[in-house]
């Protein structure tokens, strides 16, 4: 068995996740709120630990690539290091508690950035004034406005990245990167990493070439102000022939090199499962992350890449882009009722275009992937993610090789030997496969056994990226496992360790997936469940899935086959909803409208436009609910099929899963005692209580139960009426107060107060 020696080199270290990241935001909260110096010292020790291991990681990569000399050579031309984090939400430090914000588990940890910056300073003798940090977060405008309201003064976008503005705390946390670097600064060095903080606080912009005595933070979204952007040509562009980017990244034109010399790009993604794609890692952190949110299209007098300056919803996220009504954000149809759509090259084209643009500009890029806690289930700041402590850090000069290696690690649970045997037996395209739940029918029961599947069977980005010059799929791994002191290598692309002179596969124990991509991630499971229901109840779910998604009719739904193009439609609508009004009533309205959108446009009979473009996404969500119900420890009786149960490995019928999905959306539960405030009904109830009842119920415990008792005893009702389709106004045979059934499609899922939603 020969160790890999050709392809793009990837370096790897495995460290102890507990030593690196345990309790980091509890410690930071203690330091901020109680000036707990011991807590801060513990944080510094964690960063030290990451720093020492990053040194091993990057020294290994340098041995294979000699990247240090290339960095220093470009630095000598006046370029600066630009550290590009994954900052999908700047709310890493909560603005109220100063503990972990919603963005904390899904953004590149600021501790990792601190360790990495120290490495370049101490190991390559690069001073901090030759470094910058930049990001184009989809949320910085929203949080800048929120923080400004709370702080009662203007909080700049750059200040949201700092996480501290005088006595106000909230945001990403780069201020603490500065603080750590300052306190670990070698004696005799005159570069002060705290310099530049005041620029962020005061919103004082300096181009990189003019910031010779400070470490600057750049909001890469803003290319409109002070002519900060430049439009470049994209060689062989797929979705874009030109792209506008911040000049802190790509540099200025020949007359602007003194101000904008360009950068050496240090790409620092955190490995996550994506709800519209396979993973988000090196390619996506640049391929979506560098598109600016504030970029005016002079001809159309609108933003090029985003609606309302937050989600980058104008970027093709899938092959089809729906033509949307700009007022309702609903898809337009032609005279035959077909959706009007434009075909693109989807996510692959969007991501590869910008990376090819960077390459054409001569930007040197180093990729360091934080997989210490790989983020499973959700990549968004929604509280649903599950960080898996894998303890890995990868680095490479090739983003394609790096992403391909990481994907193979995440989606492989079989040894090279076992996987190869199954590959040959089943004629699979790859031996990198997961163990997945496989529903099967036995009598009236849908049971679960172990199946084998891989999203790599049907994922096109890596081939597309190779064909378009992003990198190569062939790689070899060198590194060390600091836990076992064994070296890491690869054999035929399989990650493993050398133990007692033998190669031992290094495998994950986790089934990685994202429920938003369930059909593509766990396709065998989803379609098997559909077939079981078709056989049991006479439905045609399998055919419906294939009709909606399998565009080329090959029996496989690949990641380019995303249905009608709902990705961009949904992102555009969410972008419209996330306004700068942070009052409680407006936030309730926004959440209500989002929930309604997902339900109302899944059935033609529930809206006056007679469209069901959300139906495919709903079917995926119903399957995900059914899967979660099958994992329940409690055995429950199916609501529709006799002699059928679910839980303890048994799946519910599609009818039960569909009913529970709709009642969960509408009421939060199918049980009247468990109606909650996050449902469509609960949001309308809360709005009425806050605006017309002085928050009497919502300021107390068990608000809905208390309200129902008052309605029963005294007949007093809050002033709102929620309209639902026929048959949906009751739970467990009990009518729900303030809910009225209607067959008027225009009124379904609307609510009236003194006004209407």
Phi, psi and omega in degrees: 000118186263135176289140178298138178226358182236161185104193179280131179287139174233129174259152187211137167230149172246129182233178180273111181301327180296316180295330183276312195232000184295131173059026187295324183275338170292318178296317180295319177301317179296321179292316182291311188280328186238008180054040183282098184293328179296322177297318179295321178296324177294321177297318179298322179295324178294317178295320176304315181299316178296318181302313181297324180281327173296325176300314177299315181302307187282331173294325176295316179296320179297324178300328182270334190235343185059038184292332182300317181294327178291320177297312182294326178295316179289326178298326181293342178275358180106355179291159177240153172289132174239116181270113183257107180276171162263108182238059184303334172217128179285353183280062179276318174259118183296135186288345180257308184271337186068012170269205181291125173277178182296336181274351188303313184280352187243005178247155174305119182299138181296335177297322179295319178297317180300315180297321182290317177298320178298323179301312182293327178289310187279323186272328181250001179057042176262124183281161187292341178285350175264013180238152172220162172235136181216151176200154176240072187292144176289352188239002189292329179293317179299313183285330175299320179289319178296312181297325179297321177296316183290321182277345182060037172198166183290126174249117183285164176300319179296327180291331175295330177285329177292321181084000179212131176223099187056244182264007179261131178243137178160129181135203189287310177118019182294336175305322182283337168298312179302314184298315178299312182298322179296317184281345176253018185284128179297147177298143178094346178276137184257351178284128185249110182294347176285337179295130185113337178299317180296329176298318178295314182299317185268359181066032181266107185275136171228132174294155185306321182291340179263349182265069186273352182229032181199158176261111188263151171249134183238130170277104185283355173291324192270097176251000180277316185294134173052033175055052185272354183248160175219140180263127183242157177281143178251112180298126179053041182301139179272299177267333184228135173271334174223153176220140175262130178225165178292138182288345172297335179270303190264355182081168178269183174285184188299333180276354186243010187298332178295321179277321185231083183284351186095180187223163162258115192269121176255103186270119188237073178283162168247133187285122184219157172273133189257145184275352175238004186208192180279292177227162166246123185207224188298313184294312184290328181297332173263318189290341169245321190293340181263356173288129183279140177284328181256082183221104187282133169271108188300322183288315184270352180052048177210172177289143181289316195244353186218152167264134171055027168065021175234267180298139181276064193281351177270352174285134176300116177260353176205176187298322184254138175243119181285145172278116187254145168290123187290347178266318183260343186059030173261150181289142176275151177237158178273188184294343179263004180083009178273144179293136177277120187223155174243134181271137179228186173264014171062205181303321183300312180294317181301314184285315184289330179302311186289326178290322175295326175296319177297316179298319181294335178273002178075027180280122175279130186232130173245132183249125175235115185260122175274103175243030177297313169241100177287133188268112181260159172076310181216140176257001185257162180279061185247006179078006184258351186289155176235103177290129180255118185284085180270332175077022186255145170227126180248153171211150180194164171267354184245108183292329179291311178301319181296311181296321180296317178297315180295319179295319178297324177293313185294325189249035177222124178233015178241147175297160179303320181295309183294319180296321180294321178299313180292324178301313181292322181293319185260000181057044177283155176284344179209154176266001178276100186226156177260156164274122184233154174296136180235102178292142175214154187264132175220105186065233177264014182248137170259107185260176183234133169230177182274128174242176180230128184207165176207129174296341178292343174299332195225022183254118189268348189300317188294322175292318179299315181297320178296318180294335183256018169078018180287328181171205178227155180278341181278134183210166168223149186247137170227139179175195183214143174263105184287348178281318183252353183062027177257146178283145172268140172215181172229149175229118184052036179085353180276131179282137178195177179241153173267113180234119182054041176072010178244149175277127179238122180304140173251112189238151173275153175262001188257138170273106182273136175190169173233126181305330178294335178248027188303318182298325182271323181288312185240055189297319179301318180296312184297311184287330176293320177297319178298315181295322178300315179292322177300317180290326184279318190239359178081012175288175177231048185294319179301314179297323180292318175302312184292323179295323182281332190239326187276083187292325182265005173056040178259005179083001179234133177259104182271175187288349173275346181263092188246020178085216189282349184106034185288341185304307181289327178297315181292317178299320180296318180293317178298322178298320178294323183287327186279080184273183180266008177270110186258017176293150182303315179301319181289326176293322176297318179297316180301315180294321178300312183296324178294313179298318182297318182304316183291329183270315188296325186259025173262345181226131181297330182283356184253008177211149185289343178280348181055049178239152181222040185294343178270000186298317180299316179295324178295320179299321177295318180295323178296318178296320178297320177297317179299319178298315179296322178294326179294336181272356182297144176285343183264132177272123183241154178277132178298142186281344188233331185252124182291150180058033179231138178236168171218155188105163180055040178092354178259143184261148175285163172293160177299322180299317179293314180298320179295315179298315181294323178298313182291318179292325176297318179293318186282316186238346184095349181189163172268358178256131185295332181284350184242019173300135184235169187282349180271359180273172176303312178297314182298324180290319177295317177302313181298318180299314180296320181294318182289318187274338186232000186220019177055030177059032184303314183279314186289346175273359181240167179287155179048055188297319184287318177299318178298318180296314181300321178295321179293322178297317181294319186276323187239348180076008180282125183239145173290152185277072172208153177226123178256128181260130183230163177295161178304132177093002185242019182262001183233153169231132181053034179080004181254128177293141181267127180305141175073011180248130183232133177280148179211147173259001177283109187298331180289334184268344184300130181062028166259164180221139178248136170241232165282349175225184184232148169250000000 
